[in-house]
Amino acid sequence: MAGAELIGREELAEIQELFSREKVNLYRYGGGNYKAREFEEKFAAWIGVKYAHAVSSGTAAIHCALAGAGIGPGDEVITTAWTFIAPVEAISALGAVPVPVELDETYHLDPNEVEKAITPSTKAVVAIPMWASPKMDELSKICKKHNLILIEDAAQALGASYKGQKLGTFGSVASFSFDAGKTLHTGEGGIIVTDDKDIYDRAAEFSDHGHMHQPGLPRGKDPRRSKGLNLRISEVTAAIGLAQLSKIDTILSKAKENKRKIKDAIRHLDNIILRPFSDEAGSQGDTLIFRVKNREAALQFEAHLTEHGFGTKILPEALDWHYAGVWGHLLGEYDRYSTADLEALWPRTGMMLRSSICLNIPVLIEDAAIDNLVKAIISGAAKIG
C-alpha cells in the first residue's frame, strides 16, 4: 500500500544518520537531534502551510487538530457518516457531540446535509476526504456563512487536491496519517498542518501534557494553560517520515498511472457504477470505488475477487469500522442517538456503502497483475449479472 511498499534503504539511512550524531535525543524539546522538526518543516513546505506538528498517529493528529481549534464539551461537530471511526472518537473524547450526515454522490459530505444539520451549538465541520476531494468550495462557503471552523481530516488523502489546491489547506487546520494504508508510511504517526499560529501552539501543547514550550525555560519550569495528553512523535518515526516524504511524488504518480490503466479497462461495464468525482484530476490514485446493484451483489463480487487472489479495501470487508450506522457503542452515549435506529438515520449512505466495492491500487503492481485484476473485475461483473 503506497509508501509502505517503498520502505527501504533510504529510511534506514535516515535512522542511521540520526544515531550517528554525537548526541541522540529522541524527544524534540530537549537539545541535539531534531529529525521531527526537520520533518515538520519539509512537510509544511510541501503542503504549502506555515506550520506543521508531527504526532504519534493519525488519530492523535485529528485529536490535536480538534483541540487546537478549541473544540470542547457540548460543541456539535458535523462530519461524514462514512469515515474511519477515529475522528468521531476524537470528537467524543473532547466532550463534543459528533453529528454525522449523509454522503453525496462522490462519497463525501453532502453540503446540503451539512447546512441542514447546523444548530446554534454547531462549532465546526470536519471534512474527511476519502482518497479524493469533497466539494470544498461549497463547504467553505457554508462554514464562512455560519461562522464555523472548517477542519480537514485528510488522513486518507495526502497528495489529493481540489481545483489545483492541496487538500489540507482549505480549512483552519488539517490532519494526516502515516500508518500502513496511507500515502506515506512511518509505522505509525500523523501530523497537523495550519496557517494559524494559535491553533498550532494549542495543538502542540495538547500533544505534550499542556507544555507551552516557552523558549529559554527548562522543561520542568514550562507553564501550561490547558490540559493535554502524551501524543508525541519519536525522532526515529520522524526520520522514516523524511525518507518517505522524498518519495511522495513518485508514489502519487505511479498510483495514479496504475489506477488509470485499471479504470480505463473497465469503463465499458454497464452493471457497475464508477464513483463520480468533484475533481477527478486531483484525486489520489491508490483507491478505486464502484457500486453494484445491491449488498448481495457486493458480497458476491468480494468473494469472486478473493477467489482470484485480490482483496477489497474497507468496502465491503471493513464497513463496520467506517460507517456511523453501526456505531451504537459510541453514538449510543448521546441522548440524540441512544434510542435511535442508527441505520435509519443515514439510509442513503448505508445503501451506497453496502453496495460498493473499494479496491487498493498498489504502487508497485506489475502490468501482468493489472491485467489479472481487470479480468477478475470483468468476470465478477458478468457473474452478478
Secondary structure as GFF3:
##gff-version 3
##sequence-region A 1 385
A	DSSP	three_ten_helix	2	6	.	.	.	ID=ss1
A	DSSP	alpha_helix	9	20	.	.	.	ID=ss2
A	DSSP	alpha_helix	35	47	.	.	.	ID=ss3
A	DSSP	beta_strand	51	55	.	.	.	ID=ss4
A	DSSP	alpha_helix	58	68	.	.	.	ID=ss5
A	DSSP	beta_strand	76	80	.	.	.	ID=ss6
A	DSSP	alpha_helix	86	93	.	.	.	ID=ss7
A	DSSP	beta_strand	97	101	.	.	.	ID=ss8
A	DSSP	alpha_helix	111	117	.	.	.	ID=ss9
A	DSSP	beta_strand	122	127	.	.	.	ID=ss10
A	DSSP	alpha_helix	136	145	.	.	.	ID=ss11
A	DSSP	beta_strand	149	153	.	.	.	ID=ss12
A	DSSP	beta_strand	161	162	.	.	.	ID=ss13
A	DSSP	beta_strand	165	166	.	.	.	ID=ss14
A	DSSP	beta_strand	173	177	.	.	.	ID=ss15
A	DSSP	beta_strand	190	194	.	.	.	ID=ss16
A	DSSP	alpha_helix	197	206	.	.	.	ID=ss17
A	DSSP	three_ten_helix	219	221	.	.	.	ID=ss18
A	DSSP	alpha_helix	235	245	.	.	.	ID=ss19
A	DSSP	alpha_helix	248	266	.	.	.	ID=ss20
A	DSSP	beta_strand	273	274	.	.	.	ID=ss21
A	DSSP	three_ten_helix	280	282	.	.	.	ID=ss22
A	DSSP	beta_strand	287	291	.	.	.	ID=ss23
A	DSSP	alpha_helix	295	307	.	.	.	ID=ss24
A	DSSP	three_ten_helix	319	321	.	.	.	ID=ss25
A	DSSP	three_ten_helix	324	326	.	.	.	ID=ss26
A	DSSP	alpha_helix	328	331	.	.	.	ID=ss27
A	DSSP	alpha_helix	335	338	.	.	.	ID=ss28
A	DSSP	alpha_helix	342	345	.	.	.	ID=ss29
A	DSSP	alpha_helix	347	354	.	.	.	ID=ss30
A	DSSP	beta_strand	356	360	.	.	.	ID=ss31
A	DSSP	alpha_helix	367	384	.	.	.	ID=ss32
###
